[in-house]
Amino acid sequence: MKQFADRAFLALLLAVLLAVPLGVALWSHKETTAYYENRSLAEAPELTAESVWDGSFGTEAESWYSDHAPGRTTLLELDTWVQMKLMGRPVVNGIVTVGDVLLPELEFDEYSEEAYRYGAAPIAEDFGALSDYVESLGGTFCYVGFPEQRVYFEDQFPDYLNNHSREAATADAVFAEALAEQGVDFLNMREVYDQQGNPAEYYSAVDHHYRYWGTYAAYRAILDHLSEQGWDLPVLTEEDLEFQSLPYPYIGSRNRKLYNLWPNDEQAVIAVQKDPVAFTRWDNGAPSDKPLFVLPASEELPTTYNLYMGGDFGETILDTDRPELPNVLVFGDSFTNALETLLYASFNEMHSLDLRYYTEQSLKDYIAAYQPDLVLCVQNDTFYYTEGGNNAVWVD
């Protein structure tokens, strides 16, 4: 009897082990990304004697099944709806749902000023070295810093949640001071927006980026800043542009985490040049026919912030074939994307790098090869203190 039970148990165990890869085969047509979660789904595990023996197959299979279970997205969307509509929770999926804008839930713990000073010093030293290097090659360097949406709308957080306003102000001030000590030219767009009254239309209510009105204000601030330093560049004025609110549903990064269930009538905005500056484009070293604004095929389809330049690329080059104008290299996070649609028109060539994705060579080597007249770093303040990525500016 015991021998029969042992054999039955082994047969059952074998059936379970075979059922998982069979399920993988049956569901192999499933999508590989979770759109609303903005991430890649777990890949099907490979069944080997070693993976079964060390337990990795079971762990990976559990992750795979969790990501690919039938009806998973529908159930998660339903759960989000219940939390928002029936339970009335103020925070759902890490997003603050009360008020006029969507904001991220923040921890109550905060870093001290001493911690920020400790973190800012080595990063500022690297940017100081980069600035000196650019100047040694005859160019100019400028760091343009932006408030992220949660900072721009910090007064929109409910009183019972921490908006980190004091910490954000401290972190920004410490970072600006550290750059100044290294002789780095720093244009703080938070101060510029403050001086302009922080118009609500400058930033998105449902996304962590600025809107195009905020982008245009930044473009003008950069050109004004350069003009004060003696640069003579063509400027796109509001009279040169036709601002358009797009008809497509706009899914921002904040509302995306809520399965787009938060009521939203926000429209993405673009500015079409009345007399367009023509350009030739390359993306990641290959010729590209992408326009400045990549729009959906029909008005029923949604769009995201990726409409600007088509999203993030390791390298993008726009050549306007006007050699009498200077060349610019801009590098930084996705805040560069919308800005590029305006900035290129004021230069002969615009090279854009995102060091989170560009790995062909170091920034130093790229600058040495290209020798741009102007180098702009564009980052939002949530990246000021991060290591790597677009802060990896002084590595070989």
C-alpha positions as CSV (number, residue, x, y, z in Angstrom):
1,M,0.0,0.0,0.0
2,K,2.8,2.4,0.9
3,Q,4.6,1.5,-2.3
4,F,1.5,2.4,-4.3
5,A,1.1,5.7,-2.4
6,D,4.7,6.6,-3.1
7,R,4.3,5.9,-6.8
8,A,1.1,7.9,-6.9
9,F,2.8,10.8,-5.3
10,L,5.6,10.7,-7.7
11,A,3.2,10.5,-10.7
12,L,1.3,13.5,-9.3
13,L,4.5,15.5,-8.8
14,L,5.5,14.7,-12.4
15,A,2.1,15.8,-13.7
16,V,2.4,19.1,-11.9
17,L,5.9,19.7,-13.3
18,L,4.7,18.9,-16.8
19,A,1.6,21.0,-16.5
20,V,3.5,24.3,-16.1
21,P,5.6,24.0,-19.3
22,L,2.4,22.8,-21.1
23,G,0.7,26.0,-19.8
24,V,3.6,28.0,-21.1
25,A,3.2,26.5,-24.5
26,L,-0.6,27.1,-24.5
27,W,-0.2,30.7,-23.4
28,S,2.8,31.6,-25.5
29,H,0.8,34.0,-27.5
30,K,0.2,36.2,-24.5
31,E,1.6,39.8,-24.5
32,T,5.1,40.3,-23.1
33,T,4.5,43.7,-21.4
34,A,2.0,45.0,-18.9
35,Y,0.7,48.3,-20.5
36,Y,-0.8,49.8,-17.5
37,E,2.0,48.8,-15.2
38,N,4.5,50.0,-17.8
39,R,6.8,47.0,-17.3
40,S,7.9,43.8,-18.9
41,L,6.2,40.6,-17.9
42,A,8.1,37.6,-16.6
43,E,9.4,35.3,-19.3
44,A,8.5,31.6,-19.4
45,P,11.1,29.6,-17.5
46,E,13.2,26.9,-19.1
47,L,12.6,23.4,-17.7
48,T,15.9,21.7,-17.0
49,A,17.1,19.2,-14.5
50,E,19.3,21.8,-12.9
51,S,16.5,24.4,-12.6
52,V,14.2,21.8,-11.0
53,W,17.0,20.6,-8.7
54,D,18.0,24.1,-7.4
55,G,14.4,25.3,-7.1
56,S,14.7,28.2,-9.6
57,F,12.2,26.7,-12.0
58,G,9.4,26.7,-9.4
59,T,10.2,30.3,-8.4
60,E,10.3,31.5,-12.0
61,A,7.2,29.5,-12.9
62,E,5.3,31.1,-10.1
63,S,6.4,34.6,-11.3
64,W,5.4,33.7,-14.8
65,Y,2.0,32.4,-13.9
66,S,1.3,35.4,-11.7
67,D,2.0,37.7,-14.7
68,H,0.2,35.6,-17.3
69,A,-2.8,34.2,-15.4
70,P,-6.0,34.5,-17.5
71,G,-8.0,37.7,-16.7
72,R,-5.2,39.2,-14.7
73,T,-5.4,42.7,-16.1
74,T,-9.2,42.7,-15.8
75,L,-9.0,41.6,-12.2
76,L,-6.4,44.2,-11.3
77,E,-8.5,46.9,-13.0
78,L,-11.6,45.7,-11.1
79,D,-9.7,45.9,-7.9
80,T,-8.6,49.4,-8.7
81,W,-12.2,50.4,-9.4
82,V,-13.4,49.0,-6.2
83,Q,-10.8,50.8,-4.2
84,M,-11.4,54.1,-5.9
85,K,-15.2,54.1,-6.4
86,L,-16.6,51.9,-3.7
87,M,-14.1,52.2,-0.9
88,G,-13.2,55.8,-1.6
89,R,-9.5,55.2,-0.7
90,P,-7.4,58.4,-1.0
91,V,-4.4,56.4,-2.2
92,V,-4.7,53.6,-4.7
93,N,-1.8,51.7,-6.3
94,G,0.6,54.2,-4.9
95,I,-1.2,57.2,-6.4
96,V,-3.0,59.9,-4.4
97,T,-6.4,60.1,-6.0
98,V,-8.0,63.0,-4.1
99,G,-7.7,66.6,-5.3
100,D,-7.3,68.1,-8.8
101,V,-4.1,66.3,-9.8
102,L,-2.7,62.8,-9.4
103,L,0.4,62.6,-7.2
104,P,2.6,59.8,-6.0
105,E,2.3,58.5,-2.4
106,L,5.5,59.6,-0.5
107,E,7.0,58.1,2.6
108,F,6.9,60.0,5.8
109,D,10.6,59.5,6.4
110,E,12.9,62.3,5.1
111,Y,16.6,62.7,4.5
112,S,18.5,65.3,6.4
113,E,20.3,68.3,5.0
114,E,23.6,66.6,6.0
115,A,22.7,63.5,3.9
116,Y,22.0,65.7,0.9
117,R,25.3,67.6,1.2
118,Y,27.1,64.3,1.4
119,G,25.4,63.0,-1.7
120,A,25.6,66.2,-3.7
121,A,29.4,66.7,-3.3
122,P,30.7,63.9,-5.6
123,I,28.0,64.5,-8.2
124,A,28.8,68.2,-8.4
125,E,32.5,67.5,-8.6
126,D,31.8,65.3,-11.7
127,F,29.7,68.0,-13.3
128,G,32.4,70.6,-12.5
129,A,35.0,68.4,-14.2
130,L,32.7,68.0,-17.2
131,S,32.1,71.8,-17.4
132,D,35.8,72.5,-17.3
133,Y,36.3,69.8,-20.0
134,V,33.7,71.3,-22.3
135,E,35.3,74.8,-21.9
136,S,38.8,73.3,-22.6
137,L,37.4,72.3,-26.0
138,G,36.0,75.8,-26.7
139,G,32.4,75.0,-25.7
140,T,29.9,76.1,-23.0
141,F,28.2,73.9,-20.5
142,C,24.9,74.6,-18.7
143,Y,22.8,72.4,-16.3
144,V,19.1,73.0,-16.6
145,G,17.1,71.5,-13.6
146,F,13.4,71.0,-13.6
147,P,10.9,70.4,-10.8
148,E,9.1,67.1,-11.2
149,Q,5.3,67.2,-11.2
150,R,5.0,66.2,-7.6
151,V,7.2,69.1,-6.6
152,Y,5.4,71.6,-8.9
153,F,2.1,70.6,-7.4
154,E,3.3,70.1,-3.8
155,D,0.6,72.2,-2.4
156,Q,-2.0,69.8,-3.9
157,F,-1.2,67.0,-1.4
158,P,-3.8,66.5,1.3
159,D,-2.8,67.7,4.7
160,Y,-2.7,64.2,6.2
161,L,0.0,63.1,3.7
162,N,3.6,64.2,3.5
163,N,4.4,66.3,0.5
164,H,8.2,66.5,1.3
165,S,8.1,70.2,0.4
166,R,10.7,71.1,3.0
167,E,12.9,68.3,2.0
168,A,12.6,69.1,-1.7
169,A,13.5,72.7,-1.1
170,T,16.5,71.7,1.0
171,A,17.6,69.1,-1.6
172,D,17.3,71.7,-4.5
173,A,19.2,74.4,-2.5
174,V,22.0,72.0,-1.5
175,F,22.4,70.7,-5.1
176,A,22.4,74.3,-6.6
177,E,25.0,75.3,-4.0
178,A,27.2,72.3,-4.7
179,L,27.2,73.1,-8.5
180,A,28.0,76.7,-7.8
181,E,31.0,75.8,-5.7
182,Q,32.2,73.8,-8.7
183,G,31.7,76.7,-11.1
184,V,28.8,75.0,-13.0
185,D,26.3,77.2,-14.7
186,F,22.9,76.1,-13.3
187,L,19.5,77.3,-14.6
188,N,16.9,76.4,-12.0
189,M,13.6,76.1,-13.8
190,R,11.8,75.9,-10.4
191,E,12.8,79.5,-9.7
192,V,11.8,80.5,-13.3
193,Y,8.4,78.9,-12.9
194,D,8.0,80.5,-9.4
195,Q,8.6,83.9,-10.9
196,Q,6.0,83.2,-13.6
197,G,3.4,82.3,-10.9
198,N,3.5,78.5,-11.4
199,P,0.7,78.4,-14.0
200,A,-1.3,75.1,-13.5
201,E,-1.3,74.5,-17.3
202,Y,2.5,74.2,-17.2
203,Y,2.4,70.7,-15.7
204,S,0.2,67.6,-16.3
205,A,-2.5,66.6,-13.8
206,V,-2.1,62.9,-14.8
207,D,1.6,62.6,-15.7
208,H,4.9,63.2,-14.0
209,H,6.2,65.5,-16.8
210,Y,5.5,69.1,-17.7
211,R,2.9,70.0,-20.4
212,Y,3.9,71.7,-23.6
213,W,3.2,75.2,-22.1
214,G,5.8,74.4,-19.5
215,T,8.2,73.2,-22.2
216,Y,7.9,76.3,-24.2
217,A,8.5,78.5,-21.1
218,A,11.6,76.4,-20.4
219,Y,12.8,76.8,-24.0
220,R,12.4,80.6,-23.8
221,A,14.2,80.7,-20.4
222,I,17.1,78.7,-21.9
223,L,17.4,81.0,-24.9
224,D,17.1,84.1,-22.7
225,H,19.8,82.7,-20.4
226,L,22.1,82.1,-23.3
227,S,21.4,85.5,-24.8
228,E,22.5,87.1,-21.5
229,Q,25.8,85.3,-22.0
230,G,26.2,86.8,-25.5
231,W,24.7,84.1,-27.6
232,D,22.8,85.2,-30.7
233,L,20.4,82.5,-31.7
234,P,17.1,82.4,-33.6
235,V,14.2,82.1,-31.3
236,L,10.8,80.6,-31.9
237,T,8.3,83.1,-30.6
238,E,4.7,82.4,-29.8
239,E,3.8,84.2,-33.1
240,D,5.9,81.6,-34.9
241,L,3.9,78.7,-33.5
242,E,0.4,77.4,-33.6
243,F,-0.4,75.7,-30.3
244,Q,-2.8,72.8,-30.7
245,S,-4.7,70.7,-28.2
246,L,-4.8,67.1,-29.5
247,P,-8.1,65.2,-29.7
248,Y,-6.7,61.9,-28.6
249,P,-7.3,60.5,-25.1
250,Y,-4.2,61.3,-23.0
251,I,-3.0,58.6,-20.7
252,G,-0.4,60.0,-18.2
253,S,2.0,58.0,-16.1
254,R,0.0,58.6,-12.9
255,N,-3.4,57.7,-14.3
256,R,-1.8,54.7,-16.1
257,K,-1.2,53.1,-12.7
258,L,-5.0,53.6,-12.0
259,Y,-5.9,51.8,-15.3
260,N,-7.0,55.2,-16.6
261,L,-10.0,55.2,-14.3
262,W,-9.5,58.6,-12.8
263,P,-11.7,61.1,-14.6
264,N,-9.5,63.0,-17.0
265,D,-10.2,65.4,-19.8
266,E,-6.7,66.7,-20.2
267,Q,-5.4,66.9,-23.7
268,A,-1.8,66.8,-24.9
269,V,-0.6,70.0,-26.5
270,I,1.9,70.5,-29.4
271,A,3.1,73.6,-31.2
272,V,3.4,73.4,-35.0
273,Q,5.8,75.8,-36.6
274,K,4.1,78.1,-39.1
275,D,7.4,78.2,-41.1
276,P,8.9,74.8,-40.2
277,V,12.7,74.4,-39.8
278,A,13.5,71.4,-41.9
279,F,15.7,68.7,-40.5
280,T,17.3,65.3,-41.2
281,R,17.0,62.8,-38.4
282,W,18.9,59.8,-37.1
283,D,18.0,57.6,-34.1
284,N,20.6,55.3,-32.6
285,G,22.8,55.7,-35.6
286,A,20.2,54.9,-38.2
287,P,18.3,57.3,-40.5
288,S,14.8,58.0,-39.2
289,D,11.7,59.4,-40.7
290,K,10.0,60.1,-37.3
291,P,8.5,63.5,-37.1
292,L,8.8,65.8,-34.0
293,F,5.4,64.6,-32.8
294,V,4.4,61.0,-33.2
295,L,0.6,60.8,-33.2
296,P,-1.8,57.9,-33.1
297,A,-3.4,56.6,-36.3
298,S,-6.9,57.6,-35.2
299,E,-8.6,59.9,-32.7
300,E,-9.9,57.0,-30.7
301,L,-6.5,55.7,-29.9
302,P,-4.7,57.1,-26.8
303,T,-1.5,58.9,-26.6
304,T,1.1,59.5,-23.9
305,Y,4.1,61.8,-23.3
306,N,6.0,59.6,-25.7
307,L,4.3,61.5,-28.5
308,Y,7.2,64.0,-28.2
309,M,10.0,62.8,-30.4
310,G,8.6,59.3,-30.2
311,G,9.9,58.7,-26.6
312,D,13.3,58.0,-25.2
313,F,16.2,57.1,-27.5
314,G,19.9,56.5,-26.6
315,E,20.9,59.0,-29.3
316,T,18.9,61.3,-31.6
317,I,20.4,63.7,-34.1
318,L,18.5,66.5,-35.9
319,D,20.5,68.3,-38.6
320,T,19.0,71.5,-40.0
321,D,21.9,72.2,-42.5
322,R,22.5,75.7,-41.3
323,P,26.3,75.7,-40.6
324,E,26.3,79.4,-39.7
325,L,24.6,78.4,-36.4
326,P,26.2,76.7,-33.5
327,N,25.8,73.0,-32.6
328,V,24.3,71.7,-29.4
329,L,24.5,68.5,-27.4
330,V,21.7,68.0,-24.9
331,F,21.7,65.0,-22.6
332,G,19.4,64.0,-19.8
333,D,16.1,62.3,-18.8
334,S,12.8,62.3,-20.7
335,F,12.2,66.0,-19.9
336,T,14.5,66.5,-22.9
337,N,12.0,64.9,-25.3
338,A,9.4,67.7,-25.5
339,L,12.2,70.3,-25.3
340,E,14.0,68.9,-28.3
341,T,11.0,69.7,-30.6
342,L,11.7,73.4,-30.0
343,L,15.4,73.5,-29.2
344,Y,16.6,72.0,-32.5
345,A,15.2,75.0,-34.4
346,S,17.7,77.4,-32.8
347,F,20.8,75.4,-33.8
348,N,22.5,73.9,-36.8
349,E,22.8,70.4,-35.3
350,M,21.2,69.0,-32.2
351,H,22.6,65.8,-30.8
352,S,20.5,64.3,-27.9
353,L,21.7,61.6,-25.6
354,D,20.0,59.7,-22.8
355,L,22.9,58.0,-20.9
356,R,20.4,55.5,-19.4
357,Y,20.3,53.9,-22.8
358,Y,23.3,55.2,-24.8
359,T,26.3,52.8,-24.3
360,E,28.4,53.3,-27.4
361,Q,31.0,55.5,-25.7
362,S,31.4,57.7,-22.7
363,L,30.0,61.2,-22.6
364,K,33.6,62.5,-22.5
365,D,34.5,60.6,-25.7
366,Y,31.3,61.7,-27.4
367,I,32.0,65.4,-26.7
368,A,35.6,65.0,-27.8
369,A,34.4,63.5,-31.1
370,Y,31.5,65.9,-31.7
371,Q,32.9,69.1,-30.0
372,P,29.6,70.9,-29.7
373,D,29.5,74.6,-29.1
374,L,27.0,74.1,-26.3
375,V,26.3,71.2,-24.0
376,L,23.1,71.2,-22.0
377,C,22.2,68.8,-19.2
378,V,18.5,68.5,-18.7
379,Q,17.2,66.6,-15.6
380,N,14.3,66.8,-13.2
381,D,15.1,67.1,-9.6
382,T,14.2,63.5,-8.7
383,F,17.4,62.5,-10.5
384,Y,19.8,65.1,-9.0
385,Y,21.2,62.6,-6.4
386,T,21.0,59.4,-8.4
387,E,24.2,57.4,-9.3
388,G,24.8,56.3,-12.9
389,G,22.5,57.1,-15.9
390,N,22.7,60.8,-16.8
391,N,24.9,61.5,-13.8
392,A,27.6,59.3,-15.1
393,V,29.3,62.2,-16.8
394,W,32.9,61.8,-15.8
395,V,33.7,58.2,-16.6
396,D,36.0,56.7,-19.2
